[in-house]
């Protein structure tokens, strides 16, 4: 690839990436000084421009689609004394996640037009900063830069939840901040340790992801790698979130405003899975192989545990929030299968989960704007009132439960498949540590997923129409739901409870089309992910072999010890 | 297991023979059979968007399905003995390493076309077209409301069914498998304001999902054993590496079976099908009787090479089929809702098909699928016409003598005809197809399944009884009827039918041409379905069309294993393996001193006629006796359970509810409480309470908010520390 990259091209692609990150920052600055009423328009334009820049990058520099990285590693100095750089660049995995983020942000912004009526300037300003920091995290090739983007997402998100959230927003915001901040400390400690080790060993400072990964994976002893992986896993597990450090998520989701939930589920959680994929797995293959089973057990527990909890929720939003824990369990399980099928499925699953769960949060938010109730004991059968909304609910539910032909299936299927074949058998070139047992147990997630999602659809969307008394109606702004006077004539006091507006349909259609596309023709995406996944997993066959070898030896040692004890 | 080597040798013969598929890009037009229904579903969606208030969606659907049927007809003329693979486009295609076997996973959107494919698609698309035509009138009260949704879902169903049957690999089959599940979900829940309909739809989807998990795991296993899930490559891989005795290879048929039992409503997963009758009747006819529920039979027939190596699995299939047939027949005898009786009869007949598969006659099973599709569609559609005309009345106690009601004569005659077919009256098509299955049961090499022949005969008598119970009650006897309460179960009572009801006298209205024409055509189909057997019987011509269709496919083993009747053409002659000779040796198997074929023919006829005669006396000549009998049985404790059990469906639903759903619900509630109280409030805040004292020291400095931070943070630290210590302890060992 190096010879293909002309200097000029390299600058343009770098500039396009920076543009996609900095446009939202600039937009935030403009919003801060602009008229409050212009804020939402500015935010929409800014987020669309950011998406445009990123799309232009993806279009102009297709190296990512064949497994390359663009631009080539390197970047201008940032903190010269320790050789930290502003190195950015995308490969397929990070670019796809960044594109997902850039797609979701305009949808969130425009989706908030009717929901957010007070302190609009702050709201859209924080949203733009959130966007910029998430993009920065995905684009970073320098671990310190990644840390900055990763960590800074907390600040805007905290404000968004704490100011525009539900009644328990304070508690939710605190919990979110503490949990994830604590997690990041582990992460920061780990990367500082690796950087220091690199300096101690080579005499040079470097924070480039590739350099540090190859250094850590080849030069650090297995024992150190074990600890490194454990620390990174601990750090990122909070963000993913893995059982049992997930308890911040349902509350945060439930209390966040709709757009906050969409971004939280859509891409913020993916920073955790991306971190494991990008840093933990390549840096410490010995640790990854040693801890894969432990992590997989947590994932499997999460799949069933969270799914069962979903099943008894009555709050629609909380149900979808818990479903994220279950879904990400399957996603991470695919990653810990440590073979290309599982890992490709896992990366695809990250994208799919963002699309379908994001859309579900959006849809629940749209109904919430009309009724101000999410409790399925009080509200249900909305298909009668909102058939278009119901169509999208069913569509994204099917996407979420992995109906073949839609996006969810491909990722979920490959994750479980990868898990299944991750046995010690080396004929696939990638021996694994999981196997049929894990796939069987996690596979019950398919059944449980259908159970709770169809419960949601059966009560919330279908069934006899149940509407709450129109008490809170009129207190909040309904910019989005006017123009239904014709309905008002028929239904008396239900005006404002009309079906989706053109704006809302316009938000959902792109998501639905992407879901369909991935479901029907995932080939280009899988092809793009493939080489990156193979590169990431390259050290694993050997590491897994060693892990497999050490197990019987350990048992033999234990047995020998036991025999000696008997004799003694 | 003894028979396995012989069977294997014929698998080997099969793979190098006509099943060696070749790619045929020139047959890409066959994809129209999938594309047209898909296009029609998209157009229906568009109609819904544009709020079309006409019968346009129906017209679009009928045209598309008709086109698909024409495509299949043309394919029937084109396809030869060699299966062809048509690649439409690439779907999932992964490779790694050197890309060799086990270094890649391919599941593209391919069509695998052999005679079995075409055979199945012929009746799926043909009946689909006719039933769509029927539905265009049946659903007309919903024009402008759910009409487009209905036809959109029917189109999705035909598309998914096409993927299931025509797909060239197991992932395509899985796509269709779940796709028909979606269509079924949407159509059962068509009257979505009715809680029962929504619950039934959910139940159908979830119970099917249990089977789907089995299918998904089977796919993984197949790949693990053979390195491919594409049929063409799979047959070759089986040829190259005869199935090992490892648990992986042995487990495949068991998992496939689970999927088949879910979709085809067999024990223990049959409970969704009776409830599925909440859907509009054309849907019950098309999806829940004629086509979708036969997918399980197709799956096992298609994957037969994986079953023949495992006689235990085959015996299990046979027993599950036989027991399901018996159980469903006993329930069907005690129900009063006409659609539900037909639903249980569907389960029972599907049981016969699995019995046939289990005893090795894929031909008999497929033939029964074929004949059953016609007469069961006919029965459901006539039931629907009655329901349509009598404002939703389906209770067989409240309808009588419809043969004499003006406007219902044709419908009644056709329904009575259908009853003869369902009861397998001698010399009807179903008689022959059932005959095939029972003869194979009696003559199977596996001793464990011979008893099933007798069970099958018993079920034949029960079937004749409950079928003619409906027939004599509803269509014969004095004219007497009560209208139902609802209009096709729909909640909007703003239709002219109710106006009828309000004016005192109820006038049932007879169906018009769009209902009558499909009924007549399907009845003709039901009669013609017996044609291959008539030829065999009259001309002693063994070239049975259905047998040829099934023989030249991967379901071939079944035909070879069959005890009698050699195949036409080269399929049989070129594969006269040791195995077929074994089969001929079994031909001398005697039942009651007679040759099995003669015995089954006579006993089957006898069972049918006895059943009909009992029914005739109890339900027509002296209708009081049935009630008297019921009272007598209810009178003594010793026999009471028979009536109560059969009427309450042997409490299987309640059993599942208590044994599975309820405990799961309790566990879920406990976990939910744990998550909120223990993990969250308990551990996080509880451990946090220790350093709360420390927090108090700093309170003057930072204020309450920061104290909250500190407390929770400390809790989090403790939690993560505990985790790390745990990992460390584990690592230290």
Interface residues (C-beta under 8 A of the other chain):
Chain A: X174 X175 X177 X178 X179 X181 X182 X183 X186 X226 X230 X231 X234 X238 X244 X245 X247 X250 X251 X290 X291 X294 X305 X308 X309 X311 X312 X313 X340 X341 X344 X381 X383 X384 X391 X394 X398 X403 X404 X405 X409 X410 X413 X414 X416 X417 X420 X421 X423 X425 X427 X428 X429 X430 X436 X439 X440 X443 X444 X446 X447 X450 X451 X454 X455 X458 X461 X462 X463 X464 X465 X520 X521 X522 X523 X526 X530 X534 X554
Chain B: X48 X89 X90 X91 X92 X93 X94 X95 X96 X97 X102 X103 X105 X171 X174 X175 X177 X178 X179 X182 X185 X186 X189 X192 X193 X194 X195 X198 X199 X201 X202 X205 X206 X209 X210 X212 X213 X216 X217 X219 X220 X221 X223 X224 X664 X665 X667 X668 X669 X671 X672 X675 X679 X680 X684 X705 X708 X709 X712 X713 X716 X717 X719 X720 X723 X724 X727 X730 X731 X733
